[in-house]
Protein backbone atom coordinates (compact mmCIF):
# COMPACT_ATOMS: atom_id res chain seq x y z
CA UNK A 1 0.00 0.00 0.00
CA UNK A 2 1.26 3.49 -0.87
CA UNK A 3 2.23 5.53 2.19
CA UNK A 4 0.67 8.94 2.79
CA UNK A 5 4.01 10.69 2.14
CA UNK A 6 4.55 8.81 -1.10
CA UNK A 7 1.00 9.53 -2.22
CA UNK A 8 1.35 13.23 -1.38
CA UNK A 9 4.62 13.40 -3.33
CA UNK A 10 2.98 11.73 -6.31
CA UNK A 11 0.04 14.12 -6.24
CA UNK A 12 2.30 17.17 -5.94
CA UNK A 13 4.80 16.13 -8.63
CA UNK A 14 4.39 18.05 -11.89
CA UNK A 15 2.63 16.28 -14.72
CA UNK A 16 4.35 15.86 -18.09
CA UNK A 17 2.41 18.87 -19.36
CA UNK A 18 3.76 21.00 -16.48
CA UNK A 19 7.39 19.88 -16.58
CA UNK A 20 9.73 22.28 -18.32
CA UNK A 21 13.19 22.00 -19.82
CA UNK A 22 15.62 24.65 -18.63
CA UNK A 23 16.74 27.27 -21.14
CA UNK A 24 20.25 26.88 -22.53
CA UNK A 25 20.38 30.69 -22.59
CA UNK A 26 17.73 32.49 -20.46
CA UNK A 27 16.77 35.25 -22.86
CA UNK A 28 13.23 35.13 -21.44
CA UNK A 29 14.59 36.70 -18.24
CA UNK A 30 15.96 39.74 -20.10
CA UNK A 31 12.79 41.52 -21.17
CA UNK A 32 14.62 44.84 -21.50
CA UNK A 33 17.04 43.47 -24.13
CA UNK A 34 16.41 43.69 -27.87
CA UNK A 35 17.14 41.17 -30.62
CA UNK A 36 18.05 41.64 -34.28
CA UNK A 37 16.94 38.78 -36.54
CA UNK A 38 18.94 38.16 -39.70
CA UNK A 39 18.24 35.27 -42.08
CA UNK A 40 20.28 34.74 -45.23
CA UNK A 41 20.08 31.93 -47.78
CA UNK A 42 23.40 30.46 -48.90
CA UNK A 43 23.91 30.38 -52.69
CA UNK A 44 23.65 26.60 -52.86
CA UNK A 45 20.57 26.26 -50.67
CA UNK A 46 18.05 26.51 -53.54
CA UNK A 47 15.85 28.61 -51.26
CA UNK A 48 13.25 30.81 -52.91
CA UNK A 49 13.75 34.54 -52.42
CA UNK A 50 10.82 34.86 -50.03
CA UNK A 51 11.97 32.16 -47.58
CA UNK A 52 14.41 34.27 -45.47
CA UNK A 53 11.80 36.98 -44.86
CA UNK A 54 9.13 34.43 -44.00
CA UNK A 55 11.45 32.75 -41.50
CA UNK A 56 12.27 36.10 -39.89
CA UNK A 57 8.57 36.84 -39.44
CA UNK A 58 7.99 33.39 -37.95
CA UNK A 59 10.89 33.88 -35.55
CA UNK A 60 9.68 37.34 -34.55
CA UNK A 61 6.28 35.90 -33.65
CA UNK A 62 7.86 33.10 -31.58
CA UNK A 63 10.27 35.47 -29.80
CA UNK A 64 7.29 37.58 -28.79
CA UNK A 65 4.84 34.80 -27.93
CA UNK A 66 7.11 32.15 -26.41
CA UNK A 67 10.22 33.95 -25.17
CA UNK A 68 8.35 37.09 -24.13
CA UNK A 69 10.43 39.66 -26.02
CA UNK A 70 8.24 42.75 -26.65
CA UNK A 71 7.50 43.44 -30.32
CA UNK A 72 9.25 46.83 -30.13
CA UNK A 73 12.43 45.05 -29.04
CA UNK A 74 12.54 42.80 -32.13
CA UNK A 75 14.29 44.05 -35.25
CA UNK A 76 14.39 42.28 -38.62
CA UNK A 77 16.88 42.54 -41.44
CA UNK A 78 15.28 44.10 -44.56
CA UNK A 79 14.09 41.48 -47.03
CA UNK A 80 16.20 40.85 -50.12
CA UNK A 81 12.97 41.30 -52.07
CA UNK A 82 13.05 45.00 -51.22
CA UNK A 83 16.46 45.45 -52.86
CA UNK A 84 17.60 42.33 -54.77
CA UNK A 85 20.81 43.98 -56.02
CA UNK A 86 22.01 45.11 -52.59
CA UNK A 87 25.38 43.78 -51.43
CA UNK A 88 25.50 41.62 -48.32
CA UNK A 89 27.97 40.84 -45.57
CA UNK A 90 27.53 39.70 -41.99
CA UNK A 91 29.68 42.63 -40.86
CA UNK A 92 27.10 44.98 -42.39
CA UNK A 93 24.38 43.16 -40.50
CA UNK A 94 26.31 43.57 -37.23
CA UNK A 95 26.76 47.28 -37.92
CA UNK A 96 23.03 47.71 -38.53
CA UNK A 97 22.17 45.78 -35.36
CA UNK A 98 24.59 47.97 -33.41
CA UNK A 99 23.11 51.13 -34.95
CA UNK A 100 19.66 50.05 -33.74
CA UNK A 101 21.17 49.40 -30.29
CA UNK A 102 20.13 45.76 -30.33
CA UNK A 103 21.57 43.68 -27.52
CA UNK A 104 21.67 40.38 -29.42
CA UNK A 105 22.01 39.24 -33.01
CA UNK A 106 20.47 35.99 -34.20
CA UNK A 107 22.29 35.02 -37.40
CA UNK A 108 20.75 32.28 -39.51
CA UNK A 109 21.98 30.83 -42.77
CA UNK A 110 19.63 28.67 -44.81
CA UNK A 111 21.74 25.80 -46.15
CA UNK A 112 19.07 23.60 -47.71
CA UNK A 113 15.56 24.07 -49.03
CA UNK A 114 13.36 21.81 -51.07
CA UNK A 115 9.65 21.82 -51.89
CA UNK A 116 8.65 18.96 -54.16
CA UNK A 117 5.14 18.62 -55.65
CA UNK A 118 3.73 15.10 -55.53
CA UNK A 119 1.46 14.68 -58.53
CA UNK A 120 -1.35 17.00 -59.65
CA UNK A 121 -3.29 17.00 -56.35
CA UNK A 122 -1.28 19.87 -54.76
CA UNK A 123 0.47 17.41 -52.44
CA UNK A 124 4.00 18.30 -51.34
CA UNK A 125 7.04 17.04 -49.52
CA UNK A 126 10.02 19.15 -48.51
CA UNK A 127 12.97 19.92 -46.28
CA UNK A 128 14.54 22.98 -44.68
CA UNK A 129 17.90 23.15 -42.92
CA UNK A 130 19.60 26.14 -41.30
CA UNK A 131 22.60 27.02 -39.17
CA UNK A 132 21.83 29.39 -36.31
CA UNK A 133 23.87 31.28 -33.72
CA UNK A 134 22.97 33.98 -31.18
CA UNK A 135 25.63 36.51 -30.22
CA UNK A 136 25.94 39.54 -28.00
CA UNK A 137 26.40 42.67 -30.07
CA UNK A 138 28.78 44.63 -27.84
CA UNK A 139 31.21 41.81 -27.07
CA UNK A 140 30.68 39.63 -30.14
CA UNK A 141 30.54 36.60 -27.86
CA UNK A 142 28.32 33.65 -28.70
CA UNK A 143 25.63 33.13 -26.07
CA UNK A 144 23.83 30.26 -27.83
CA UNK A 145 24.33 27.45 -28.62
CA UNK A 146 26.58 26.28 -25.76
CA UNK A 147 29.04 24.71 -28.20
CA UNK A 148 29.74 28.27 -29.48
CA UNK A 149 29.43 27.27 -33.14
CA UNK A 150 26.35 27.58 -35.39
CA UNK A 151 23.86 24.83 -34.66
CA UNK A 152 22.53 22.81 -37.58
CA UNK A 153 18.76 22.46 -37.49
CA UNK A 154 17.15 20.11 -40.00
CA UNK A 155 13.43 19.74 -40.64
CA UNK A 156 11.45 17.71 -43.16
CA UNK A 157 7.86 16.99 -44.15
CA UNK A 158 7.23 13.70 -45.91
CA UNK A 159 3.70 14.50 -47.00
CA UNK A 160 1.53 17.61 -46.96
CA UNK A 161 -1.90 17.48 -48.57
CA UNK A 162 -2.75 21.19 -48.29
CA UNK A 163 -0.29 22.70 -50.72
CA UNK A 164 3.00 24.56 -50.69
CA UNK A 165 1.94 27.32 -48.28
CA UNK A 166 1.08 24.78 -45.58
CA UNK A 167 4.32 22.92 -46.26
CA UNK A 168 6.26 26.16 -45.74
CA UNK A 169 4.30 26.96 -42.58
CA UNK A 170 5.16 23.60 -41.03
CA UNK A 171 8.88 23.77 -41.86
CA UNK A 172 9.33 27.42 -40.92
CA UNK A 173 7.45 26.92 -37.65
CA UNK A 174 9.56 23.86 -36.83
CA UNK A 175 12.88 25.65 -37.49
CA UNK A 176 11.80 28.64 -35.41
CA UNK A 177 10.66 26.43 -32.54
CA UNK A 178 13.90 24.43 -32.58
CA UNK A 179 15.73 27.71 -31.92
CA UNK A 180 13.54 29.57 -29.44
CA UNK A 181 12.82 26.47 -27.30
CA UNK A 182 16.36 26.86 -25.92
CA UNK A 183 15.79 30.47 -24.85
CA UNK A 184 12.97 29.96 -22.33
CA UNK A 185 11.71 27.14 -20.07
CA UNK A 186 9.95 25.10 -22.76
CA UNK A 187 7.22 22.65 -21.66
CA UNK A 188 8.61 19.14 -21.92
CA UNK A 189 5.68 17.82 -23.92
CA UNK A 190 6.11 20.60 -26.50
CA UNK A 191 9.89 20.45 -26.80
CA UNK A 192 10.04 18.09 -29.79
CA UNK A 193 8.11 18.60 -33.03
CA UNK A 194 7.33 15.98 -35.66
CA UNK A 195 9.09 17.86 -38.47
CA UNK A 196 12.42 17.89 -36.61
CA UNK A 197 15.16 15.61 -37.94
CA UNK A 198 17.74 14.14 -35.58
CA UNK A 199 21.17 15.71 -36.25
CA UNK A 200 23.56 13.27 -37.91
CA UNK A 201 26.14 13.67 -35.13
CA UNK A 202 23.52 12.71 -32.53
CA UNK A 203 22.64 9.57 -34.44
CA UNK A 204 26.33 8.66 -34.66
CA UNK A 205 26.76 9.17 -30.92
CA UNK A 206 23.83 6.87 -30.22
CA UNK A 207 25.50 4.01 -32.12
CA UNK A 208 28.83 4.31 -30.31
LINWOVEN-V975184 format. One record per residue. RES is the residue in three letters. SS is DSSP state (2 for helix, 1 for strand, 0 for the rest). NEAR is the number of other ideal C-beta (glycine too) atoms within 12 Angstrom. Layout:
# LINWOVEN-V975184
res->[RES RES]
ss->[SS SS]
near->[NEAR NEAR]
This chain:
# LINWOVEN-V975184
res->[UNK UNK UNK UNK UNK UNK UNK UNK UNK UNK UNK UNK UNK UNK UNK UNK UNK UNK UNK UNK UNK UNK UNK UNK UNK UNK UNK UNK UNK UNK UNK UNK UNK UNK UNK UNK UNK UNK UNK UNK UNK UNK UNK UNK UNK UNK UNK UNK UNK UNK UNK UNK UNK UNK UNK UNK UNK UNK UNK UNK UNK UNK UNK UNK UNK UNK UNK UNK UNK UNK UNK UNK UNK UNK UNK UNK UNK UNK UNK UNK UNK UNK UNK UNK UNK UNK UNK UNK UNK UNK UNK UNK UNK UNK UNK UNK UNK UNK UNK UNK UNK UNK UNK UNK UNK UNK UNK UNK UNK UNK UNK UNK UNK UNK UNK UNK UNK UNK UNK UNK UNK UNK UNK UNK UNK UNK UNK UNK UNK UNK UNK UNK UNK UNK UNK UNK UNK UNK UNK UNK UNK UNK UNK UNK UNK UNK UNK UNK UNK UNK UNK UNK UNK UNK UNK UNK UNK UNK UNK UNK UNK UNK UNK UNK UNK UNK UNK UNK UNK UNK UNK UNK UNK UNK UNK UNK UNK UNK UNK UNK UNK UNK UNK UNK UNK UNK UNK UNK UNK UNK UNK UNK UNK UNK UNK UNK UNK UNK UNK UNK UNK UNK UNK UNK UNK UNK UNK UNK]
ss->[0 0 0 2 2 2 2 2 2 2 2 2 0 0 0 0 0 0 0 1 1 0 0 0 0 0 2 2 2 0 0 0 0 0 1 1 1 1 1 1 1 0 0 0 0 0 0 0 0 0 2 2 2 2 2 2 2 2 2 2 2 2 2 2 2 2 2 0 0 0 2 2 2 1 1 1 0 0 0 0 0 0 0 0 0 0 0 0 0 2 2 2 2 2 2 2 2 2 2 0 0 0 0 1 1 1 1 1 1 1 1 1 1 1 1 1 1 1 2 2 2 0 1 1 1 1 1 1 1 1 1 1 1 1 1 1 0 0 0 0 0 1 1 1 0 0 0 0 0 0 1 1 1 1 1 1 1 1 1 1 0 0 2 2 2 2 2 2 2 2 2 2 2 2 2 2 2 2 2 2 0 0 0 0 0 1 1 2 2 2 0 0 0 0 0 1 1 0 0 2 2 2 2 2 2 2 2 0]
near->[5 10 9 10 10 12 12 11 12 13 12 11 12 15 13 13 11 14 16 20 19 19 27 26 32 20 34 27 16 24 20 15 30 29 46 38 43 44 44 33 32 21 11 12 25 20 34 23 20 24 38 37 29 34 45 38 26 36 42 34 24 34 39 25 20 30 39 25 34 18 17 15 26 35 32 34 38 23 24 25 18 14 12 12 8 16 11 23 14 23 15 19 33 25 17 24 32 23 14 25 18 32 28 39 41 51 39 44 32 41 29 27 35 26 31 19 18 19 11 6 12 17 21 28 23 37 32 44 37 41 29 37 31 43 32 26 30 16 13 19 16 24 30 32 26 15 15 16 16 25 32 29 38 31 39 29 35 19 21 28 18 16 19 28 17 22 36 34 27 33 43 43 31 34 48 41 35 41 46 42 38 33 36 32 26 27 20 17 16 22 24 18 25 18 32 29 26 19 20 13 15 15 12 10 10 10 9 7]
